Amino acid sequence: MSTIEEYDCIVIGAGVQGSFTACQLAKQSRKTLLLEQFVLPHTRGSSHGQTRIIRKAYMQDFYTHMMEECYELWAQLEREAGIKLFRQTGLLVMGPENSESYQLIKNTLQKNKVPMAILNHDNFCQHIPNVNLAVGNGAVVDLTAGVLYADRALKTVQGQFQKLGGVIRDKEKVIDIKPGPVVTVSTSAGVYRANRVVITAGPWANRLLAHTGLQLPLEVVKINVCYWKEKVPGSYDVKKRFPCFLLTEGEETKDHIYGLPSNEYPGLMKICYHMGSETDPDQRDKQTDRSDIDILKRFIARCFPGLVPEPAVVESCLYTLTPDDHFVLDCHPSYSNIVIGAGFS
């Protein structure tokens, strides 16, 4: 009979949330196990891909305040690992001047004294080439924002975790969780016990929480991650300091559209619609809705004249959403030694 391995903490889900949590626990000299159902690295969840936007431009103050610590932690990881994980590009925020979401972001930046630039129709073109600012729209730039190298960051923090003595077991799907003063976690390959368990399983969170008698109001949606070809290579290049951007709302949409300068695919700019269609995380390929791509094509034809308004590459990513779009980070209501992090999209 195989022995049951014992740990101080078990973290389930090795995406960005779980991997960083595990690393912080290992820094506190906790004997920590990080479990992942897929072979690492993988593209099945929400943390894959080469780039993500990092910003202080939010509608709510508390996110802007949280980002102060986030920037420090990213810089700390870069120093510890000796690897570049962040490139400052700025974030261009556009939206109807009189709309609530645009004004909230602008006000939050001003109130918190975040370095920023306010653009108008007269000076917009000289600062932001190859973009058309819609009539009635305002524009501000969060100068502190930029691009995080997501895949590189994930690999780096997992490496740091292992250097600190942490154990990663991938291709181990959790099949049961038995709560108690000591939590027992059974996987496809073994049984483990720990004083504390952290569940950061993204789209699979509710499947794991079912073992603990809890379900959260989480919705899993599939996002089409689209890359658009530059008509003239280099027009929207990260090396030429072209910024990330966020459209709060526009002619085509009431939801955000966001984009990052060309980087992972040379000559292709990443522009996506910040909403998708509900899906089963294990059956994502059956979700073939492309209505978001039609919205993006109209937006790009109007606002980005230097891009071909037909996606050159379409990949997919899963979002996990809560009803109010704010994440859940809390202890289980019945078992205080089980911590839940979910809904980070």
Backbone hydrogen bonds, N-H to C=O, Kabsch-Sander energy under -0.5 kcal/mol:
donor,donor_aa,acceptor,acceptor_aa,energy
5,E,3,T,-0.6
5,E,191,V,-1.4
7,Y,193,R,-2.7
8,D,31,K,-1.9
9,C,31,K,-2.1
10,I,196,R,-1.9
11,V,33,L,-3.2
12,I,198,V,-3.0
13,G,11,V,-0.6
13,G,35,L,-3.1
15,G,200,T,-0.5
19,S,15,G,-2.7
20,F,16,V,-1.9
21,T,17,Q,-2.1
22,A,18,G,-2.7
23,C,19,S,-2.0
24,Q,20,F,-2.2
25,L,21,T,-2.3
26,A,22,A,-2.4
27,K,23,C,-2.0
28,Q,24,Q,-1.0
28,Q,25,L,-0.6
29,S,26,A,-1.8
30,R,25,L,-2.1
32,T,30,R,-0.8
33,L,9,C,-2.1
34,L,167,V,-3.2
35,L,11,V,-3.0
35,L,33,L,-0.6
36,E,169,R,-2.2
52,R,148,L,-1.8
54,I,146,G,-2.4
58,Y,56,K,-1.3
63,Y,60,Q,-0.7
64,T,60,Q,-1.2
65,H,61,D,-2.4
66,M,62,F,-2.1
67,M,63,Y,-2.1
68,E,64,T,-0.7
68,E,65,H,-0.9
69,E,65,H,-0.7
69,E,66,M,-0.5
70,C,66,M,-1.8
71,Y,67,M,-2.8
72,E,68,E,-1.5
73,L,69,E,-2.5
74,W,70,C,-2.6
75,A,71,Y,-2.3
76,Q,72,E,-2.2
77,L,73,L,-2.3
78,E,74,W,-2.4
79,R,75,A,-2.2
80,E,76,Q,-2.7
81,A,77,L,-2.5
82,G,78,E,-1.9
83,I,78,E,-1.0
85,L,83,I,-0.5
87,R,147,V,-2.5
89,T,87,R,-0.5
89,T,145,A,-1.2
90,G,145,A,-2.5
91,L,142,D,-1.7
92,L,244,C,-2.9
93,V,91,L,-0.6
93,V,140,V,-3.5
94,M,92,L,-0.5
94,M,246,L,-2.8
95,G,138,G,-1.5
97,E,136,G,-2.7
99,S,96,P,-2.4
103,Q,99,S,-2.1
104,L,100,E,-2.6
105,I,101,S,-2.0
106,K,102,Y,-2.4
107,N,103,Q,-2.9
108,T,104,L,-2.4
109,L,105,I,-2.2
110,Q,106,K,-2.2
111,K,107,N,-3.2
112,N,108,T,-1.9
113,K,110,Q,-1.4
114,V,109,L,-2.4
117,A,141,V,-1.6
119,L,117,A,-0.6
119,L,139,A,-2.8
124,F,120,N,-1.7
127,H,123,N,-1.3
127,H,124,F,-0.6
128,I,124,F,-3.2
131,V,128,I,-0.7
132,N,303,C,-2.6
133,L,131,V,-0.6
134,A,132,N,-0.6
137,N,134,A,-2.1
138,G,95,G,-3.1
139,A,119,L,-0.8
140,V,93,V,-2.1
141,V,117,A,-2.7
142,D,91,L,-2.6
143,L,115,P,-1.8
143,L,141,V,-1.0
144,T,115,P,-0.6
145,A,142,D,-1.2
146,G,54,I,-2.3
147,V,87,R,-2.9
148,L,52,R,-3.1
149,Y,85,L,-2.6
150,A,50,Q,-0.8
150,A,148,L,-1.2
151,D,49,G,-1.4
153,A,149,Y,-2.6
154,L,150,A,-2.6
155,K,151,D,-2.4
156,T,152,R,-2.3
157,V,153,A,-2.7
158,Q,154,L,-2.1
159,G,155,K,-1.9
160,Q,156,T,-2.4
161,F,157,V,-2.3
162,Q,158,Q,-2.0
163,K,159,G,-2.1
164,L,160,Q,-1.5
165,G,162,Q,-1.7
166,G,161,F,-2.6
167,V,32,T,-2.2
169,R,34,L,-2.8
170,D,168,I,-0.5
171,K,38,F,-1.5
172,E,36,E,-2.6
175,I,186,S,-2.7
176,D,186,S,-1.7
178,K,184,T,-3.1
183,V,194,A,-2.9
184,T,178,K,-2.2
185,V,183,V,-0.5
185,V,192,Y,-3.2
186,S,176,D,-2.6
186,S,184,T,-0.5
187,T,190,G,-3.4
188,S,173,K,-1.5
192,Y,185,V,-2.8
193,R,5,E,-2.6
194,A,183,V,-2.1
195,N,7,Y,-0.9
196,R,8,D,-1.5
197,V,337,N,-2.4
198,V,10,I,-2.9
199,I,339,V,-3.1
200,T,12,I,-2.5
200,T,198,V,-0.7
204,W,201,A,-2.4
205,A,202,G,-2.1
208,L,204,W,-1.5
209,L,205,A,-2.6
210,A,206,N,-1.7
211,H,208,L,-1.3
212,T,209,L,-1.8
213,G,210,A,-1.2
214,L,209,L,-2.0
218,L,216,L,-2.5
219,E,321,L,-2.5
221,V,219,E,-0.5
221,V,319,Y,-2.2
222,K,277,S,-2.5
223,I,221,V,-0.5
223,I,317,C,-3.4
225,V,223,I,-0.8
225,V,315,E,-2.6
226,C,224,N,-0.8
227,Y,313,V,-2.5
228,W,269,M,-2.9
229,K,310,E,-0.5
230,E,267,G,-2.8
231,K,306,G,-3.3
232,V,306,G,-0.5
235,S,232,V,-1.8
237,D,234,G,-1.1
238,V,262,S,-2.0
240,K,237,D,-0.8
241,R,238,V,-1.6
242,F,237,D,-1.9
244,C,90,G,-2.2
245,F,259,G,-2.4
246,L,92,L,-2.8
247,L,257,I,-3.4
248,T,94,M,-2.8
248,T,246,L,-0.6
250,G,253,T,-2.9
257,I,247,L,-1.8
258,Y,272,C,-2.3
259,G,245,F,-2.1
260,L,270,K,-2.7
262,S,236,Y,-2.5
263,N,268,L,-0.6
268,L,265,Y,-2.3
269,M,228,W,-2.9
270,K,260,L,-1.3
271,I,226,C,-2.0
271,I,269,M,-0.7
272,C,258,Y,-2.7
274,H,256,H,-2.6
275,M,273,Y,-1.5
277,S,222,K,-1.3
279,T,220,V,-2.5
283,Q,280,D,-2.0
286,K,283,Q,-2.0
287,Q,284,R,-1.8
288,T,286,K,-0.9
293,I,290,R,-0.6
294,D,290,R,-1.3
295,I,291,S,-1.5
296,L,292,D,-2.2
297,K,293,I,-2.5
298,R,294,D,-1.7
299,F,295,I,-2.1
300,I,296,L,-3.0
301,A,297,K,-2.1
302,R,298,R,-1.4
303,C,299,F,-2.9
304,F,300,I,-2.0
306,G,130,N,-0.6
307,L,304,F,-2.0
308,V,229,K,-2.7
310,E,308,V,-2.2
312,A,227,Y,-2.8
313,V,227,Y,-1.4
315,E,225,V,-3.0
317,C,223,I,-1.7
318,L,45,G,-1.7
319,Y,221,V,-2.9
321,L,219,E,-3.1
325,D,322,T,-1.3
328,V,342,A,-3.1
329,L,327,F,-0.5
330,D,340,I,-2.1
332,H,335,Y,-0.8
332,H,338,I,-3.0
338,I,335,Y,-1.9
339,V,197,V,-2.9
339,V,337,N,-0.5
340,I,330,D,-3.4
341,G,199,I,-2.5
342,A,328,V,-2.4
345,S,320,T,-1.5
